[in-house]
Amino acid sequence: MRDEECVKFLQWALPHLHMRWPGFRRVYAQVCKRLHRRIKQLGVDGVSGYRNYLEKHSDEWQILDALCRVTISRFYRDKQMFAFLEYEVLPDLAQRAVARGDDCLKVWSVGGGSGEEPYTLAIIWKLMLQERFPDLRLQIIATDADPNMIQRCQAACYDYGSVKNLPERWREKVFNRQDEQYCLKLEYQDDVQFMVQDVRQDFSGAISAEKFDLVLCRNLVFTYFDEPLQHQTFERILRVLRKGGTLVIGIHEELPENVIVVRVWSERLRIFEKI
């Protein structure tokens, strides 16, 4: 399957899934490899045959949707953003929580992938902030639509490429080496709970019942979803974000137009406060 065939197919198919091609422009090769395997598995005649198959088998759209999930993640991705969380956002939110009399700071990692993002937060809290707030614990709920990703999160073992951005002293302290793998020590997993949850669907269970102090929704909703779905998802997220809580999106992302319910905390790092 040639690149141009795959691109043309994605430009046709993505709107049917309420996703947009510009978000996939730099990462489409990952999706095309999966698509090629699926076409071979079905035994259809190339991209045109698969398009015909989709038109005749409506349940195949759900499979295609899963093929279009982009999984690019690593610990401490966007170092400046995590540093800003460490020195500015988390201490501020922690002080507010203590002032309210809360004993728990609640965080939601949307599209947590293989667990690198929520575990990075847990490491920062344990190593850099826990002593400052000894009566406050961190509770992170990390969600992903892919059950296979949740299994990888719970295994908590990674190759060097996933952990290389962490400061060396942190790597040595928080991981056990097993062959070529870096396996996160249990005490850094305790604060993180993983759940299968598609952010496009109505929230249920622990998500719907919470008011989060911090929501990280990076490189997902505002990259891959079309504009109407961005608005719908953004409104759902706001409902579970505490007043005064913080929303972090990807550094190359933009919020939907005409948003007046958040103020900019850091324009460069795409960090906002709910007002």
C-alpha positions in Angstrom: 0.0 0.0 0.0 1.5 3.3 -1.1 1.6 6.3 1.2 -0.6 8.4 -1.1 -3.2 5.6 -1.1 -3.3 5.5 2.6 -3.4 9.3 3.0 -6.3 9.6 0.5 -8.2 6.8 2.4 -7.6 8.5 5.8 -8.8 11.8 4.4 -12.0 10.1 3.4 -12.5 7.9 6.5 -11.4 10.2 9.4 -14.4 12.5 9.2 -16.7 9.5 9.5 -15.0 8.9 12.9 -15.3 12.6 13.9 -11.5 13.0 13.6 -9.5 15.4 11.4 -6.7 14.7 9.0 -4.4 17.6 10.0 -3.8 15.9 13.4 -2.6 12.8 11.7 -0.3 14.4 9.1 2.9 13.7 11.1 1.9 10.4 12.5 -0.1 8.7 9.8 2.6 6.1 9.1 1.7 4.4 12.4 -1.9 4.1 11.4 -1.1 3.0 7.8 1.0 0.1 9.1 -1.9 -1.1 11.1 -4.3 -0.6 8.2 -2.1 -2.6 5.9 -2.1 -5.5 8.4 -5.9 -5.3 8.7 -6.3 -5.3 4.9 -4.1 -8.4 4.6 -6.0 -10.1 7.4 -9.4 -9.5 5.7 -8.0 -10.6 2.3 -9.6 -7.6 0.5 -8.2 -5.9 -2.6 -6.2 -3.1 -1.2 -7.5 0.2 0.1 -10.4 0.3 -2.4 -11.4 -3.1 -1.3 -11.3 -2.1 2.3 -13.4 1.0 1.6 -16.0 -1.3 0.0 -15.8 -3.6 3.0 -16.5 -0.7 5.4 -19.5 0.3 3.4 -20.9 -3.2 3.7 -19.9 -4.0 7.3 -20.8 -1.2 9.6 -19.2 -2.9 12.6 -15.8 -2.6 10.9 -15.8 1.2 11.6 -15.3 0.4 15.3 -12.2 -1.7 14.4 -10.9 1.1 12.1 -11.4 3.6 15.0 -9.1 1.4 17.2 -6.5 1.3 14.4 -6.4 5.1 14.3 -5.4 5.5 18.0 -1.9 7.1 18.0 0.3 5.9 20.8 3.3 8.1 21.3 4.4 8.7 24.8 7.4 8.7 27.2 8.2 9.8 30.7 8.8 13.6 31.2 7.6 14.4 27.7 7.8 18.2 27.3 10.2 18.8 30.2 9.4 22.5 30.6 5.7 21.7 31.1 6.4 19.1 33.8 8.9 21.6 35.5 6.1 24.2 35.5 3.8 21.7 37.1 6.4 20.8 39.7 7.3 24.4 40.7 4.1 26.3 40.0 0.9 24.3 39.5 1.1 21.4 41.9 2.3 23.5 44.9 -0.5 26.1 44.2 -3.1 23.4 43.9 -1.8 21.6 47.0 -1.9 24.8 49.1 -5.5 25.4 48.0 -6.4 21.8 48.9 -4.9 22.1 52.3 -6.7 25.4 52.9 -10.0 23.7 52.1 -9.2 20.9 54.6 -8.9 18.2 51.9 -6.5 15.3 52.4 -6.2 14.4 48.7 -5.2 16.2 45.5 -7.1 14.7 42.6 -5.6 14.4 39.1 -7.0 12.9 35.8 -4.7 11.9 33.0 -6.8 11.7 29.9 -5.5 9.2 27.3 -2.8 8.0 29.6 -1.4 5.7 27.0 1.2 3.3 28.5 1.2 5.1 31.8 4.2 7.4 31.3 2.4 10.7 31.9 0.6 9.7 35.2 3.6 7.9 36.5 5.8 11.0 35.8 3.4 13.0 38.0 3.5 10.4 40.7 7.3 10.5 40.6 7.4 14.3 40.8 5.0 14.3 43.8 6.9 11.6 45.7 10.4 12.9 45.2 9.8 16.7 45.1 6.6 17.7 46.9 5.4 15.0 49.3 7.6 16.3 52.2 6.2 19.8 51.7 2.7 18.5 52.0 2.9 15.5 54.4 -0.8 15.5 55.1 -1.9 15.5 51.5 -1.8 12.5 49.2 -2.0 12.5 45.4 -4.6 10.5 43.7 -4.3 10.0 39.9 -6.9 8.4 37.7 -5.5 7.6 34.3 -7.8 6.5 31.5 -7.4 5.2 28.0 -9.9 3.7 25.5 -7.6 0.8 24.7 -7.7 -2.1 27.2 -4.3 -3.3 26.0 -2.8 0.1 27.0 -4.2 -0.3 30.5 -2.5 -3.7 30.8 0.8 -2.1 29.8 0.3 0.6 32.4 -0.2 -1.9 35.1 2.9 -3.9 34.1 4.9 -0.6 34.5 8.0 -1.8 32.7 9.6 0.3 29.9 12.5 0.3 27.6 15.2 3.0 27.8 13.6 5.1 25.1 10.6 5.7 27.3 12.5 6.8 30.4 15.5 8.6 28.9 14.1 12.1 29.5 13.9 11.6 33.2 16.8 13.0 35.2 19.4 10.2 35.7 19.1 10.4 39.5 15.4 9.9 39.3 15.8 6.8 37.0 18.2 5.2 39.4 15.9 5.9 42.4 12.5 4.9 41.0 13.1 2.0 38.7 14.4 -1.6 39.1 16.4 -2.9 36.1 15.2 -6.2 34.7 17.2 -7.2 31.7 16.7 -4.3 29.3 13.6 -3.1 31.0 13.1 -0.3 33.6 10.3 -1.5 35.9 8.8 1.2 38.2 9.0 0.4 41.9 5.7 -0.3 43.6 5.7 2.8 45.8 5.6 5.0 42.7 2.6 3.1 41.4 0.4 3.4 44.5 -1.0 6.8 43.6 -2.2 5.8 40.2 -5.4 4.0 39.2 -6.0 3.0 35.6 -9.4 2.7 34.0 -10.7 1.9 30.5 -12.6 5.0 29.4 -13.2 6.6 26.0 -13.2 10.4 26.6 -15.7 10.7 23.7 -18.4 8.9 25.6 -20.4 10.1 28.6 -18.3 9.7 31.8 -19.2 7.0 34.3 -18.0 5.6 37.5 -15.1 7.3 39.3 -14.7 9.9 36.6 -18.3 11.3 36.8 -18.2 11.3 40.6 -15.0 13.3 41.0 -14.0 17.0 41.0 -10.5 17.1 39.8 -7.9 19.6 40.8 -5.8 19.0 37.7 -6.7 17.5 34.3 -4.1 16.6 31.7 -5.6 16.2 28.3 -2.6 16.4 26.0 -2.1 15.5 22.3 -5.5 13.8 22.0 -8.7 15.7 22.0 -7.5 18.9 20.5 -5.2 17.2 18.0 -7.2 14.4 16.5 -10.9 15.1 17.1 -13.0 17.3 14.8 -14.3 20.7 16.0 -17.8 19.6 17.2 -16.3 16.6 19.1 -13.7 18.9 20.6 -16.4 21.2 22.0 -18.4 18.3 23.3 -15.5 16.7 25.0 -14.2 20.0 26.4 -17.5 20.6 28.0 -17.5 17.2 29.6 -14.0 17.7 31.0 -15.0 21.1 32.5 -17.9 19.5 34.4 -15.5 17.3 36.4 -12.8 20.0 36.8 -13.0 21.9 40.1 -13.5 25.7 40.0 -10.0 27.0 40.1 -8.7 23.7 38.9 -6.0 23.4 36.2 -6.3 22.1 32.6 -3.2 21.2 30.6 -3.3 20.5 26.9 -0.6 19.7 24.4 1.9 22.5 23.8 1.0 22.6 20.0 -2.8 22.4 20.6 -5.5 25.1 20.8 -8.7 25.1 22.8 -11.9 25.5 20.9 -12.9 29.0 19.8 -14.9 31.3 22.1 -13.8 29.6 25.3 -14.5 32.0 28.2 -14.6 29.7 31.2 -10.8 29.4 31.6 -8.0 31.9 32.0 -4.5 31.4 30.6 -1.9 30.4 33.2 0.9 29.7 30.7 0.3 30.6 27.1 3.5 28.9 26.0 2.9 25.7 27.9 -0.9 25.6 27.2 -1.9 25.6 30.9 -5.3 27.0 31.9 -7.3 27.7 35.1 -11.0 27.1 35.3 -12.8 30.3 36.3 
